[in-house]
């Protein structure tokens, strides 16, 4: 990969971003007078702000780097994460689930589970969710550190100080932690939301030129098609054949695992995104927030997936020849490719261990491609000075946003659902506000620890979907039954959730993707089945987790006693009054926007089939 030659203009753009995000935190600090202000943004923000934050909370490193990586690894089929793996679920949460969340006055998703079921179900979900947010934040931190290390951003400073270049990885993790800690500690959820909105516009400004320049250099869409295997350019065709299905997932596994379990499990139950919708001022606006977010979400594949395809289909880099004059003599110097560049494909280099610098090999002894570097490689290859600074700032903003969203979700769940409920009840509001700030510190420290666990994957989206299959997939079965079946009992929900999580763990421990080593990728119990890819394994892990929870919850509930119907009003669909929308014309109602969104997403699936 070409070394980064950042100029004053590039550094200035990045410096202004860091000053701005910290400035938001300092500006909001004086408004953080109560725990509601810190954890819930006072429930006073407008719908459009929360809508952009709703999508941006998910638009962290996993979205930008992960989707670009998946585009390079799996092709246009990665669009399924948007068109069937996001939009239908976002519509569902807006139309059906936000009235429950907002109307119940629950301060978090685990607290809603307490209202619907009992304390033990809440405690289990709070613990598992806290672990998930720490891992997600750590993945964003890892991705940012890898970016800074690979782009050699701080090489000059470390060489000048006589420090080993291997320390850059650790320094980058520490730097990102300090910045995110600063503005969340000061401004809480409000600070995170406003920075997520800023990051949304930075992503567009930084990535739209990248796509246009990349398409021009490969000869447009026709040139891109010619440079890639045919299977890379179809989202639905050829899914029944292994050699024409880069994703490695058959239609049922895709539709059930991603389109239903993982997507609905994430968008409908993950407090990371739900908290942004609950920060708005009315229930009516809370329903609109996911629908507003779905509009730009639908078109983001063209900004984050397409660069991955362009990176893998581009002409491989060549050794650079520089010319300079010494005492009147013209000297030509050849700068050879690094080992990672030479063993890569297109602009995607081979993966190197961030600590040892050695090339990482798969189970068959072949170099792994570092798909996470697809978009950074595109930025270095195509962007000139100034624009490069903007592109790098957009990437850094996505990492910061992903970390901040997870940390704010962590400090809320820790303070409300664990500390206040089980450790120190009845304390003053100022005490819980202080605890929320110190929980932010703890969340950052834990995220730093988990950042190192992500080094075992060459695609952070694979890592995230694995975590979601353990946490969100079984949880969605609990929510689905709890909200739409009044017969579901507390014991059924608790033991169903435990069983679903155990099923995910067992499935992961007894299956393994092809070419992977037993361990983080699975097979740590025994290898009873091989999947074509990490993603296929993740989808089926989610299916097993959801199905096990669903069945166990039903069986146990049939032998138990449900809560009285009077206690379930506002918590179960059939017992909850429908939102009053009579004052709105039909085209202003959320249902009308939902229909338009469904028509648009079907059209996109047909066009890119």
Buried (B, 14 or more C-beta within 10 A) or exposed (E): BBEBEBEEEBEEBBEEBBEEBBEBBEBBBEBBEBBBBBBBBBBEBEBBBBBBBBBBBBBBBBBBBBBBBBBBBBBBBBBBBBBBBBBBBBBBBBBBBBBBBBBBEBBBBBBBBBBBBBBBBBBBBBBBBBBBBBBBBBBBBBBBBBBBBBBBBBBEEBEEEEEEEEEBBBBBBEBBBEBBBBBBBBBBBBBBBBBBBBBBEBBBBBBEBBBEBBBEBBEEEEBBBEBBEEBBBBBBBBBEEEEBBBBBBBEEBBBBBBBBBBBBBBBBBBBBBBBBBBBBBEBBBBBBBBBBBBBBBBEBBBBBBBBBBBBBBBEEBEEEEEEEEEEEEEEEEEEEBBBBBBBBBBBBBBBBEBEEEEBBBBEEEEBBBBBBBBBBBBBBBBBEEBBBBBBBBBBBBBBBBBBBBBBBBBBBBBBBBBBBBEEEEEEEEEBBBBBBBBBBBBBBEBBBEBBBBBBBBBBBBBBBBBBBBBBBBBBBBBBBBBBEBBBBBBBBBBBBBBBBBBBBBBBBBBBBBBBBBBEBBBBBBEBEEBBBBBBBBBBBBBBBBBBBBBBBBBBBBEEEEBBEEEEBEBBBBEEBEEBEBEEEEEEEBBEBBBEEBBEBBEEBBEEBE
